[in-house]
Amino acid sequence: MNAIFLIVIVLCVFVMGYRFYAKFLVLGVFRPRKDVTTPAHQQADPHDYSACNRWLLLGYHAAASVGLVSITGVGIGVAWGWVPAFLWIVVGTLVAGGIYAMASLWSSLRDGGNSMAGVIFEAAGAWAALPVFLLGVALLVLMCTLTAVLLGQLLQAHPDATWFFLSLAASAWPLRRMLSSHSGLARLMWVAVTTGLLITGMFLGQIFPLSIGGELALDINGDEVLKIPNETPWVAVALAVAFRSIDAPISAIGRPRGVVVGILLALVMLLTVSGLVLSAPTIVAPEFNVETTLPDLFPLLFLAISAGSISGVTALIATGPTMRQINQHKDASLITFGSAMINGALAVVVLAVLCAGFSETGEWSSMYGSLPHRTEVFAWLDLAVTKMGRFVAALGVPLHLAVTMVAAIVASMALTMLESTLRALSFGVEEFAEDFSVQRLRGRKNRARIATGIVFVATCFALQVDLGLNHWLFLGLTNQLFAGAVMLMLSLILFKHSRGMTFVFVPGLFVLLCATWGLFWLLLDWWNSGHWALLVMASAGGLLAVATAIAAIKAFVRERRRLGTASASTGAP
């Protein structure tokens, strides 16, 4: 089978899905309000609340919601065969990912711009909101930590891409001037300046690769107690750039950079697909891989590729940075559902590349047959980057330059995701300070410092271990537990407003059941293998998700009783 058929299928499904299913959800379920202004106008300020054009915001939200996390998840999930991975990405994106993001943003806008925890507090009380808040904070810290570490490893492995990365970090000022200019000529000038910076960075990387070498370790009595890996300086640089972004107004750095990265994302997808069309490769990966050395397909596939179809962190970004920039309620469907389609399309492109980027089935099996024994998650990210570069090179670009370009763009996507998740985490710190009246945590600079400090400490711990399959599955488990619990709560909110809750409840229940199944599987495996830290953290996350589900059921029962009492008092049938 030709790999391009996968691209054609997903393109048709997503176009039809957005054209009809998303429109049906907007008109029949969410029904955006035209008479109410968004928080970006109601609470406009120089820092966080700033209305934005919907197409620019789509680019920002898409860049903030996808990236190396999606690419890495697909790289691991393909090990079980391309058919289950493809079906989960396409179906999950269409019936779960898009509506999950749309319902999250809709509920926040309807509730005056509240966070996800605030929305749930209004709907079901404090005992429902607190577990969601804690699980959401844990998910954001995990996502920031893993993104920062993988970004550092990517830059260390591809020193040619570092100058492009630094050029993107330095282009914040011309990008801001570009978006704030009212003259078309001035905008073109700043676009030219930004483009020149990025091109200069790309060619500087080819001439003067920037690499930081030398791993340090501290030994006491022959026992290693501290190690500083090669990628540590780049991780520090990424966190410093992200801190500068969230400390500044979102219109100054975060949004302009996100828009450019969104354009770069579209560019790398277009070039990769063009290379697939030109080379017309055949899929050599098996439809189903049932090797006995692999972990169970169900439910681990749904945890490994959680970011390819439905990602729990999407709701936190949608109700955090994105909600503060949306111009009109009607823009929500394009921004959320459209971003989910872009996320799913990227995942399918990566899937096609990894299934057809080998000369024969034996070569593919030699790489993926060792999945359980591989300790480095980065190996699968780097494999995807290399294979994407190979198909870009089919267009006549030198292979080394093509791989460098893909690595640079993926690193840029990782930076944007790190910035957006770190900004969402800072909003969580601010919410905690307001709810519990903690004066020392209040203030824009304090929340940025605390959020960055938390991620910095977590990253220091993560650098001491080799991030392997177990760590990746723990991230996917937390992702899915949060997404499933939140979708149950969103179903309750839709029910209270007499909307069609089935479209959120059914996929949410499926996601939560898969996550619960995966939780028990992983707890048993980690108990037997002695991964006590992961065991304790996963157990805590599972308890928080169960508490949220119980609170949602209780609130639903109360609402049914209230409606029954109201019907009886009015004599309604």
C-alpha positions in Angstrom: 0.0 0.0 0.0 1.3 3.5 -0.9 1.8 5.7 2.1 0.2 8.7 0.4 -3.1 6.9 0.7 -3.1 7.5 4.4 -2.7 11.2 3.8 -5.5 11.3 1.3 -7.8 9.4 3.6 -7.2 11.6 6.6 -7.5 14.7 4.6 -10.9 13.7 3.3 -12.1 12.6 6.7 -10.9 15.7 8.5 -12.3 18.1 5.8 -15.7 16.4 5.9 -15.6 16.2 9.7 -14.9 19.9 10.1 -17.3 20.9 7.4 -20.3 18.9 8.8 -19.6 17.4 12.3 -18.0 20.6 13.7 -20.7 22.7 12.2 -23.4 20.4 13.7 -21.7 20.7 17.1 -21.6 24.5 16.9 -25.2 24.9 15.7 -26.8 22.0 17.7 -24.9 21.8 20.9 -22.7 24.8 21.8 -24.6 27.6 19.9 -22.1 30.5 20.5 -23.5 33.7 21.9 -23.2 36.8 19.7 -24.5 39.2 22.3 -21.8 38.6 24.9 -18.2 39.9 24.5 -15.3 37.7 25.3 -12.9 38.1 28.3 -10.3 39.5 25.9 -12.5 42.6 25.6 -14.2 42.5 29.1 -10.9 42.3 31.0 -8.5 43.7 28.4 -5.1 44.5 30.0 -1.6 45.1 28.6 -0.4 41.6 29.6 -2.7 38.6 29.5 -6.1 39.6 27.9 -5.6 40.7 24.3 -8.0 40.1 21.5 -6.5 38.5 18.4 -7.5 37.7 14.9 -8.9 34.1 14.7 -6.5 32.9 12.0 -3.5 34.2 14.0 -4.9 32.6 17.1 -5.4 29.3 15.2 -1.7 29.4 14.4 -0.8 30.1 18.0 -3.1 27.4 19.5 -2.1 24.8 16.9 1.6 25.4 17.6 1.0 25.4 21.4 -1.0 22.1 21.3 1.2 20.0 19.1 4.9 19.4 18.7 7.5 16.9 19.7 5.1 15.3 22.2 2.7 14.3 19.4 5.6 13.2 17.1 7.2 11.0 19.9 3.9 9.4 20.8 3.3 8.3 17.3 6.9 7.1 17.0 6.3 4.7 19.9 2.7 3.8 19.0 3.6 2.5 15.5 5.3 -0.5 17.2 1.9 -2.2 17.5 1.3 -1.9 13.8 0.1 1.0 11.7 -3.6 0.1 11.5 -4.5 0.5 15.2 -2.4 3.6 15.4 -4.0 5.1 12.3 -7.5 4.3 13.5 -7.0 5.7 17.0 -5.4 9.0 15.6 -8.2 9.6 13.0 -11.2 8.5 15.0 -9.9 9.8 18.3 -9.2 13.2 16.8 -12.5 13.5 15.1 -14.9 12.3 17.8 -12.9 13.1 21.0 -10.0 15.5 20.5 -11.9 18.2 18.6 -15.0 18.2 20.8 -12.9 18.0 24.0 -11.1 21.2 23.1 -14.2 22.9 21.9 -16.3 22.1 24.9 -13.5 23.2 27.2 -13.2 26.6 25.6 -17.0 27.0 25.3 -17.5 26.3 29.1 -14.8 28.8 30.0 -16.3 31.5 27.8 -19.8 30.9 29.0 -18.6 31.1 32.6 -17.0 34.5 32.2 -13.4 33.3 31.5 -13.0 30.9 34.4 -10.3 28.3 34.4 -11.2 24.7 34.0 -11.1 24.2 37.8 -13.2 27.4 38.2 -15.8 26.1 35.7 -16.1 22.8 37.5 -16.3 24.6 40.9 -19.4 26.5 39.7 -20.9 23.3 38.3 -20.2 20.7 41.0 -18.5 22.4 44.0 -15.1 22.5 45.6 -14.7 18.7 46.0 -14.9 18.3 42.3 -12.8 21.3 41.4 -9.9 20.5 43.7 -8.9 17.1 42.2 -9.1 18.6 38.7 -6.9 21.5 39.8 -4.3 19.2 41.4 -4.3 16.8 38.5 -4.1 19.7 36.0 -1.1 21.2 37.8 0.7 17.8 37.8 0.0 17.3 34.1 1.4 20.8 33.2 4.5 20.2 35.3 5.0 16.8 33.6 4.4 18.2 30.1 6.8 21.2 30.7 9.5 18.9 32.1 9.3 16.3 29.4 9.2 19.0 26.7 12.2 20.8 28.1 14.3 17.6 28.4 13.4 16.4 24.9 14.1 19.9 23.4 17.5 19.9 25.0 18.3 16.5 23.7 17.1 17.4 20.2 19.4 20.5 20.1 22.3 18.5 21.5 21.8 15.8 18.9 21.4 18.3 16.0 23.9 21.2 16.6 23.2 22.5 13.1 19.7 23.4 14.3 20.8 25.5 17.3 21.4 28.8 15.4 17.9 28.6 13.9 16.5 28.0 17.4 18.4 31.0 18.8 17.3 33.1 15.8 13.7 32.3 16.6 14.2 33.3 20.2 15.8 36.6 19.0 13.1 37.4 16.6 10.5 38.3 19.2 11.0 42.1 18.7 10.5 42.2 14.9 7.6 39.8 15.2 5.9 42.1 17.7 6.4 45.1 15.4 5.0 43.1 12.5 1.7 42.3 14.3 1.3 45.8 15.7 2.1 47.7 12.4 -0.9 49.3 10.7 0.9 49.9 7.4 1.1 47.0 5.0 4.6 48.1 3.9 5.8 48.1 7.5 4.4 44.6 8.0 6.2 43.4 4.9 9.4 45.0 6.2 9.2 43.2 9.6 8.3 40.0 7.9 11.4 40.3 5.8 13.5 41.0 8.9 12.2 38.0 10.7 12.6 35.7 7.7 16.1 37.0 7.2 16.9 36.2 10.9 15.6 32.6 10.5 17.4 32.0 7.2 20.6 33.4 8.6 20.2 31.0 11.6 19.7 28.1 9.3 22.8 28.8 7.3 24.9 29.7 10.3 24.1 26.2 11.6 25.5 24.6 8.5 28.7 26.6 8.7 29.3 26.8 12.5 27.4 24.0 14.3 27.0 25.0 17.9 27.4 22.1 20.3 28.0 21.9 24.0 29.8 18.8 25.0 31.1 17.2 28.2 28.9 15.3 30.7 29.7 15.9 34.3 29.1 13.5 37.2 29.6 13.7 41.0 30.7 10.4 42.6 30.9 9.8 46.3 32.7 6.6 47.3 32.3 5.3 43.8 28.5 5.9 43.7 27.1 8.5 41.3 24.9 10.9 43.2 24.6 13.7 40.6 25.0 13.9 36.8 24.9 16.8 34.4 24.1 15.5 31.0 25.2 17.1 27.7 21.8 18.6 27.1 21.6 20.4 30.4 22.8 23.8 29.0 20.2 23.7 26.2 17.5 22.8 28.7 18.5 25.8 30.8 18.4 28.1 27.7 14.9 26.8 26.8 13.6 27.5 30.3 15.1 30.9 30.3 13.6 31.8 26.9 10.2 30.4 28.1 10.4 32.4 31.3 11.1 35.6 29.4 8.1 34.9 27.2 5.6 34.4 30.0 7.0 37.3 32.0 6.3 39.6 29.0 2.8 40.5 27.6 1.4 37.6 25.5 1.2 40.0 22.5 4.9 40.8 22.7 6.6 37.5 22.5 4.3 34.4 22.9 1.7 35.1 20.3 4.0 36.4 17.5 6.4 33.5 18.0 3.5 31.1 18.1 2.1 32.4 14.8 5.5 32.0 13.1 5.9 28.5 14.5 2.4 27.7 13.2 3.5 28.7 9.8 6.7 26.6 10.1 4.5 23.7 11.2 2.4 24.0 8.0 5.7 24.3 6.0 7.3 21.1 7.3 4.0 19.2 6.9 3.7 20.4 3.3 7.3 19.6 2.4 7.1 16.1 4.0 3.8 15.3 2.2 5.3 16.6 -1.1 8.3 14.3 -0.6 5.9 11.4 0.1 4.0 12.1 -3.1 7.2 12.4 -5.2 8.9 9.2 -3.8 5.6 7.2 -3.6 6.9 4.9 -0.9 5.3 1.6 0.1 4.3 0.9 3.7 6.5 -1.8 5.0 5.3 -1.8 8.6 2.9 -4.6 9.4 -0.8 -3.8 9.8 -0.8 -5.4 13.3 2.4 -6.3 15.2 1.7 -9.1 17.6 5.2 -9.8 18.7 5.2 -11.4 22.2 8.0 -9.0 23.4 5.8 -6.0 23.1 3.6 -4.8 25.9 -0.2 -5.2 25.5 -1.7 -3.3 22.6 -4.8 -2.5 24.7 -4.8 -0.2 26.5 -1.2 1.0 26.2 -1.6 2.2 22.6 -4.2 4.7 23.9 -1.7 6.0 26.4 1.3 6.1 24.1 -0.5 8.2 21.4 -2.7 10.2 23.7 -1.3 13.5 22.3 -2.0 12.4 18.7 -5.8 12.3 19.2 -6.8 13.7 22.6 -4.5 15.4 25.0 -5.5 16.4 28.5 -3.3 19.5 28.4 -5.3 20.9 25.5 -8.1 21.9 27.8 -5.6 23.8 30.0 -4.2 25.7 27.1 -7.7 26.4 25.7 -9.0 27.7 29.0 -5.8 29.5 29.8 -3.7 31.4 27.2 -6.2 30.9 24.2 -9.3 31.9 26.1 -7.6 35.2 27.0 -7.1 36.0 23.3 -10.2 34.9 21.5 -12.0 37.8 19.8 -15.5 36.4 19.4 -17.4 33.4 20.7 -18.0 32.1 17.2 -14.2 31.8 16.6 -14.0 28.9 19.1 -14.8 26.2 16.6 -12.1 27.2 14.1 -9.5 27.6 16.8 -10.2 24.4 18.8 -11.6 21.9 16.2 -9.2 23.2 13.5 -6.2 22.9 15.8 -7.3 19.3 16.7 -7.4 18.5 12.9 -3.9 20.0 12.4 -2.7 17.9 15.4 -4.2 14.7 13.9 -2.9 15.5 10.4 0.7 15.9 11.8 0.4 12.6 13.6 -0.7 10.8 10.4 2.1 12.4 8.4 4.6 11.1 11.0 2.8 7.7 11.0 3.2 7.5 7.2 6.9 8.5 7.4 7.7 5.9 10.0 5.7 3.1 8.2 7.3 3.8 4.8 10.7 5.2 5.7 12.4 1.8 5.7 13.5 -0.3 2.7 11.9 -3.6 3.9 9.9 -5.1 6.7 13.0 -6.7 8.2 14.6 -3.3 8.6 11.5 -1.9 10.3 11.3 -4.9 12.6 14.9 -4.6 13.6 14.1 -1.1 14.8 10.7 -1.6 16.4 11.3 -5.1 17.7 13.4 -3.7 20.5 10.8 -1.2 21.8 10.5 -2.7 25.4 14.2 -2.7 25.8 14.9 0.9 24.7 15.5 3.2 27.6 15.5 6.5 25.7 12.3 8.1 24.6 14.4 10.6 22.6 15.4 7.7 20.2 11.9 7.6 18.8 11.7 11.4 18.4 15.0 11.5 16.6 13.9 8.6 14.4 10.8 10.5 13.3 12.8 13.7 12.7 15.4 11.8 10.6 12.7 10.0 8.5 10.8 13.2 7.9 14.1 14.8 6.7 14.6 11.9 4.3 11.3 12.7 2.5 12.0 16.4 2.5 15.3 15.5 0.8 13.4 13.8 -1.9 12.5 17.3 -3.2 16.1 17.9 -4.1 17.2 19.4 -0.7 20.5 18.0 0.6 19.8 15.3 3.2 21.8 16.9 5.9 20.1 20.3 5.4 16.7 18.6 5.2 17.2 16.8 8.6 18.5 20.0 10.1 15.5 22.0 8.9 13.0 19.5 10.3 14.9 19.3 13.6 15.0 23.1 13.9 11.2 23.4 13.2 10.4 20.6 15.6 12.5 22.4 18.3 10.6 25.6 17.6 7.3 23.8 18.1 8.7 22.4 21.3 9.6 25.9 22.5 6.1 27.2 21.8 4.5 24.3 23.6 6.9 24.8 26.6 5.9 28.5 26.7 2.2 27.9 26.5 2.1 25.1 29.1 4.4 27.2 31.4 2.1 30.2 31.0 -0.9 28.0 31.8 0.9 26.7 34.9 1.6 30.3 36.0 -2.2 31.0 35.7 -2.7 28.0 38.0 -0.3 29.5 40.6 -2.3 32.8 40.3 -5.6 31.0 40.8 -4.2 29.2 43.9 -3.0 32.4 45.4 -6.3 34.1 44.9 -8.4 31.2 46.2 -6.3 30.7 49.3 -5.3 34.4 49.8 -1.6 33.8 49.7 -0.2 37.3 49.2 3.4 36.1 48.4 2.3 34.2 45.4 0.3 37.1 43.9 1.5 39.3 41.1 2.5 38.6 37.5 6.3 38.3 38.2 5.8 36.1 41.2 3.6 33.6 39.4 6.1 33.4 36.4 9.0 32.9 38.8 7.2 30.2 40.8 5.9 28.3 37.8 9.4 28.4 36.2 11.0 27.4 39.5 8.7 24.4 39.9 9.5 23.2 36.3 13.2 23.8 36.8 13.3 21.6 40.0 11.2 18.9 38.2 13.6 19.1 35.2 16.6 18.7 37.4 15.2 15.4 38.7 14.2 14.3 35.2 17.8 14.8 34.0 19.1 12.4 36.6 17.2 9.5 34.9 17.0 8.0 31.4 13.5 8.9 30.2 12.2 5.6 28.9 8.9 3.9 27.9 7.6 3.8 31.5 8.0 7.5 31.9 6.3 8.1 28.6 3.4 5.9 29.5 3.1 7.7 32.9 2.7 11.0 31.0 0.1 9.4 28.7 -1.7 8.0 31.7 -1.9 11.4 33.4 -3.0 13.0 30.1 -5.8 10.5 29.7 -7.0 10.5 33.3 -7.3 14.2 33.2 -9.0 14.3 29.8 -11.5 11.6 30.8 -12.4 13.2 34.1 -12.8 16.7 32.6 -15.0 15.3 29.8 -17.3 13.8 32.4 -17.6 17.2 34.0 -18.1 18.9 30.7 -21.0 16.5 30.1 -22.5 17.5 33.4 -22.2 21.2 32.4 -23.9 20.5 29.0 -26.7 18.6 30.8 -27.3 21.5 33.2 -27.6 23.9 30.2 -29.9 21.4 28.4 -27.4 20.7 25.6 -26.6 17.4 23.9 -24.2 15.9 26.4 -23.9 12.5 24.5 -21.3 13.9 22.1 -18.9 14.6 25.0 -20.0 11.9 27.5 -19.5 8.9 25.2 -15.9 9.6 24.1 -15.1 10.9 27.6 -16.3 7.6 29.2 -14.3 5.6 26.7 -11.1 7.7 27.4 -11.6 7.3 31.1 -12.2 3.6 30.9 -9.0 3.1 28.8 -7.0 5.2 31.2 -8.4 3.2 34.2 -7.5 0.0 32.4 -4.1 1.3 31.7 -3.7 2.5 35.3 -4.3 -1.0 36.7 -2.0 -2.6 34.0 0.8 -0.2 34.8 0.4 -0.4 38.6 0.8 -4.2 38.4 3.8 -4.0 36.1 5.5 -1.3 38.1 4.8 -3.2 41.3 6.5 -6.3 39.9 9.4 -4.4 38.4 10.0 -2.1 41.5 9.3 1.3 39.9 8.1 2.7 43.2 8.1 6.4 42.4 6.0 5.9 39.3 3.7 3.6 41.2 3.1 6.2 43.9 2.5 9.1 41.5 0.3 7.0 39.2 -1.8 5.9 42.2 -2.2 9.5 43.4 -3.3 10.6 39.9 -5.8 7.7 39.7 -7.3 8.6 43.0 -7.7 12.3 41.9 -9.4 11.1 38.7 -11.7 8.8 40.6 -12.6 11.6 43.0 -13.5 13.8 40.1 -15.7 11.1 38.4 -17.5 10.4 41.7 -18.2 14.1 42.2 -19.5 14.3 38.6 -21.9 11.4 39.2 -23.2 12.9 42.4 -23.7 16.3 40.8 -25.5 14.7 37.9 -27.8 12.8 40.3 -28.5 16.1 42.2 -29.3 17.8 38.9 -31.7 15.1 37.8 -33.5 15.3 41.1 -33.7 19.0 40.8 -35.2 18.8 37.4 -37.6 16.1 38.5 -38.8 18.3 41.5 -39.2 21.3 39.2 -41.2 19.3 36.7 -43.5 18.0 39.5 -44.1 21.4 40.9 -45.1 22.9 37.5 -47.2 19.9 36.6 -45.1 19.2 33.5 -45.2 15.7 32.1 
